[in-house]
Amino acid sequence: MPDTKSKRLKRVDLIFAEDCNYKEVLKNTLSRSRDDVIQEILDSGLRGRGGAGFPTGLKWKFTGQEESDEKFVVCNADEGEPGTFKDREILLRVPNKVFGGMAVCAYTIGAKEGYVYLRGEYEFLKDDIQKKIDEFHKVLDELGLDFRIKLLLGSGAYICGEESALFESMEGKRGEPRNKPPYPTQDGFRGKPTVINNVETLVYSLMICDLGAQKFHELGTADSRGSKVFSISGDTPIPGIYELELGMSLAEFVEEFGDGDTKAVQVGGAAGFCVPRKKFNDTIIGFEGVPTGGSMMLFNSSRSMYNVLKNYVEFFREESCGQCTPCRVGCQQLLKGIEAVKRGDQPTTYLKSLLKLTEVMKVTAKCGLGQSVANSFSSIVDNFKEEMIY
């Protein structure tokens, strides 16, 4: 059990720090060998900040090793997880750090073209980001790096946050996940080797090149190196964006951000896990515990967890691309099922059948959307069963 007296929860200032001269960092980075830069990222222990946590350095290394006439860098800014708004803030406040991370990646893998895929609901950011991209290109010209960034806008489909569905959308097709393998490092955008990282991961890549792998490696834990930007909302007196060291217990988190009556925290948005009060001490926020793309929603005793679950299942039903039966039909049946139990049209034992359905979806759905429905559904039903009934 974590020692909650250790106070591992620490606020960090890497992402939004103003003392980073990105132009100088890029200049120094471009003077190093590509293998040296990739090794720096590997040594830092940086893992993808979108939630899946794949080692960033390995993704770059695999893509760089592919022989191809074209390679691409894609920044996944399709921030669609409920309760997450950190990437928007990063793009507003430190866009050059995002572009700088893309440029570092492009240098290491040999790409000449990159894309920022922006969430459809963030259209209001489009003109400002394009202006910053145009200014950044002048810096690249000064440094002699043959790399250009283009901005693409999604249409508001949550499924396009999945990397292969995002590629389909970029290519002008319907946003639907592809079969894997092959993986993007071999067959990504336009069938070419592609590195796709989310906004936060790319900024950390640049910061590691600036500060060195060791400083980043010293933060967090053995399995969760570094810090993370969290979008904190719900029943909290201090909602907003915070950068915190990974490896804290949820008890520490609630002590800092709760309102004194927190009964549950949804870690990772609708696709994440709902952790009840009795498990706060035993839950680590990190890859060795409960990983998160950044969304942290706090609920106090005034909230109905049935309504919370119903909201999540309605969201999944709406956002399912409909390509595979387990997700398309499963989400509909889960919603009908909990409504029937709540009305009394189905017995309490019917919840067990719904839980079995989520397990089937976890192993048979084509992509992470259908596979992750089980996370919030099972954790809420298991821990708040009485609220599903009464």
N, C-alpha and C positions, 0 to 999 in steps of 0.2 A: 504493500500500500504506500502511495506517495506520502512524503512528509510535508503536510500542508504548511508547516512552520518554516520550511526552507525558503519560501517566497521566491520560487523560480520565476514567477510572473514578473517580467521586466519590460518596460517600454523602451523601444529602440528607435533610432532615427537614422536609418540608412536610405530608405526609399525617397523620402522627401527632403533629405539634407540638402542645403543650398551651397555647400562648400565643395561640390563635385564639379570640376572643370571637365565636362564631357569631351570637349575638343582635345584637350591635352591627354586625357585618358586614351582616346582613340589613337592619337598620334603615337603614343608610347606602345600601345598594343599592336599597331601595324608594323612596328619595328621588330617585333618578336616573330619567331617561327610559328606556323599554324599549330604544329604539334605541341609546342610549349603552351600556347593559349588554351588548347583543349585540356591539357594536363592540369592546368591551373583550375579550370572549372571542375574537373574530376576530383582534384585534391580538396576542393572546398566542401564537397559533399552535397552540393546543390541538387535538389530534386524538384521536379515540376510543381509549380504552385497552383495548378488548376485543380488539384485534388488527387489525381492518380499517382503522382509522386515518382515518375520514371526519372532516373538519373540524367540530368541535363547534358553532362559531358559525354555520356555514352551515346545519346541521341545525335549529338554533333559529330562524334567520332564515326559512328556507323554511316552517317550521310556523307561525310567527307571521304570515306573509303570507296564509295560507289563511283564507278566510271560512267560519266554521262556528259553530253554536250550542254546540258542545262541543269541547274539546280535552283531551288527556291527557298526563301525564308518567309514564313507566314506568322504574323502576330495575331493570335486569336483574341480579339477584343469583343467577341460575341458573348458578353456577360449577361446570361439570362437566368441564372439560378436565383430563385426567390430569396430576398434578403441580402443580396450581394450588390454592392455599389462601389467597391474599391477601385476597380480598373478605370471607371469613369473619372474618379478623382485623380488617379495617377496620370491619365492622359491630359487632364486639365492642368495639372500643376507641374509635372516634370516630363512633358512629351519627348524632349530631346534625349532623356535617359532611355526611353523605350526605343527610339530610333537608333541610339548608340548601341544598345544591346543587339539590335537586328544587324547593324553594320559589323559588329565583332563576329557574330555568327556567320554572316556572309563571307567574311574574310577567311574564317577557319574552314569552311566547307567548299569555298570556291563558287559562291553564288553571285550573280550580277543583278538579280531582281528580287524584290521583296514586296510583301503585301500586308497591309493592316486591314483585317476584316472586322468592321465596326458593327456593333449591334444596331439593328434597325431603329430601335427606340432612341438611339443616341444620335439621330440625324442632326440634332441641333448643334452637335460638336463638329460636324463635317467640315464646314468652311474654315474654322479655326485650326483644325488639325491639318488640313491641306496646306494652309498658309505656313504652318510650322514645318511641314515636310519640304516645301519649296525652299525654305530658309536653310534647312538641314542639308539639302543637296549642294548648296554653295560650300558648306563645310567639307563635305566629301570631295568636292572638286579641289579644294585647297590641299587636302590630304592625299589626293591622287588615288582614291579608291573608286573603282568603276562599279558603282552600286546605286540602284535607284529604287525608291519605295513608292508604291501606288496604294491608293485608298479605295477600298470597296465597301459598300454598304449592304448589310443583310436586309431581310424583310420582316424581321421579328419572329422568326421560327426558333424555338428553344432547341430543337434537334440539331440545328447547325452549329451548336457549341461542340458537338461530337466531331472530331477532326476530319473524318472521311466525308461526312455529310457537308461539312464546311467546304471541302474541296469541290464537291458536286455543285454546291451553290455558286462558288467562284467561277466554275466552268459554264454557268448559265443553265444548269439542270435543276431538277427538283431536289431539294435538300433531303437526301436519304443516305443512311450509312452504307458503306461498302463492306463486302466480305473481307475478313483478315485471316491469314496473310493474303497478299503482301502488305507490308507496313509502309507508312509514309517515307521512311528513310530510304526505301527502295522505289516505291511507286506511289507518289503523292499527287501534288497538283500537276495536271496535264500529263500524268503518268511518269513524272520525273522525280528523282530523289528530293525530298523536301523536309526541312526542319520546321515543325510547327510548335511554338511555345506560346504561353499566355503572356499577357502584358507584364505581370509582376515578375515572372521568371526572367524575362529579357532584361529588366532593370537590374535585378540581382546579378546577372551575368556581367553587366557593365561595372557594377560596384565591386565585384570580385576582382576584376581587372585593375581597378583603382586601388583597392585596399589590400589586395592579396588574399590568397585562399585561407591562410592561417587565421586571420581576424574573423572571417565568416565561419570557419570551422569551429572556432572557440565558442560560438553561440549555439544554444540548443542542446541536443542530446546526441548520442552515438547514432541513433536511427533517424533523427530529425535535426539536421544541422541548420543553423542560421535562425533567422527571424521570419515573420509572416505578417502580412497586412490583413486585418480582420474588419469586416463590416458588421458592426454591432447594433442591433435594433430590438424592438419589442419592449418588454416591461423593464426598462433600465432608465435611470435618471441621467445617464451620460451616453446617449446613442452617438454613433459616428464612426470614423475611420481611425484605427489604432494599429501601430506596428508593435508586435510583441514577440518576445523570444519563444521559440517552440519548446515543448516539453513541460509546460505548466499543467497542474491538475485543474480539473473543471471547478473544484472547490475554490481554488485560488482565483480563478476567473470570475466566479459568481460573487466572491467576497469583494472584488474590485468593481464589478459592473452591475451586480444585481440590486434589486430595490428592497432587499430584506425579506422578501416573500417569494423567492424564485422556486417554483416546483419542478421546472423542466427547462432544458436548453436544447434547442434543435441545432445540432452541429453539422454544418455543411448544406444547409438549405433543404429543400424538399427531397433531394436525393441522398441526404445524410441521415444521421441517427438522432433520435430523440432520447436524451439521457435524463432520467428522473433524479430527484433530489437524493435518494438513498444511494445513488452510484456516483455522486460528485467526487468523493474522495478517491475512488478507485479508477477514475477515468483521466487518462493523459491525452492532452491535445497535441497530437503528432502522429507520425506514421506507425509508431509502435503501439498506439492507442486508437484514438478516433481521429482520422485525418479530415481535413476540411479545405475546400477551395476558398474559404474566407467568411462565409455566412455564419453568424452566430445570433440566433434569435432566442431571447429569454421570455419565458412565460411564467406569470405568477398565478396565485390561487383563484383569481377572478376569471381565468381563461378556461374554456371548455376544450379539452383535448380531442373530443369527438369533432368539434367544429374545425379544429386545426387539421386533423387527419382528413376530414371531408374536403377541406380546401386544397390540400396537397393532391388528393386523388383526382379531384376535378381538374387541377392543373395538368396532371399527367395525362388524363383522358383527352384534354384539349390539345396538348402538345405532342402526343404520339403521332409519328409520321404515318402510321397505318400500314407500313410495309410488311411487318411480321405479325402473325396471328396472336402469339402469346401476349404481346404488348397491346395491340389494337383491341382485342376482345377482353384481355385480362383486366385492363384499367376500367373498362365499362362494368365488368362483373364485380369488381371490388367496390366500386361506388354503389351499385345497386345493392350489394350485400350488406354493407354497413348501414345503409339507410333502412333496409328491411329489418335488421336486428334492432335498430333504434326504435322503429315503429312497433316492434313486437310481432311482425309477420314471420320472422324466423327465430328459432330458439337460440339461446346463448351459445350452444355448441357449434352453431354455424360459423362462428368466428374461427374455429379450428380449420374448417374447410377453406376459408378465405386465406388463412395463413399458409396452408398447403399450396394454394394457388400461387401465392407470391414466391414460394420456393421453386415451383415449376417455372415461373417467369424468370427467376434469377439464372437458371441454367439453360433456358431455351430462347429467350429474347435475343435478338440479333445485336443489339448495341447496349451501351450503358444506361440509356433511358429506361428501357423495360427491365433491365437487370437490377437497377437501383431502387425500383418501386418498393421492393421488399424491405429496404432499410428503414424508412420512416414508418411504413405500415406495421411491420412486426414489432418495432421498438415501442410504438405508441399503443398498439393493442395489448402487447404483453405487459406493459407497465401501467396502463390506465384502462384496464378492461372494464372496470365499473362505470367509467364515463362513456363507454361505447354502448352501454345497456340502459342506464337510467338517465 
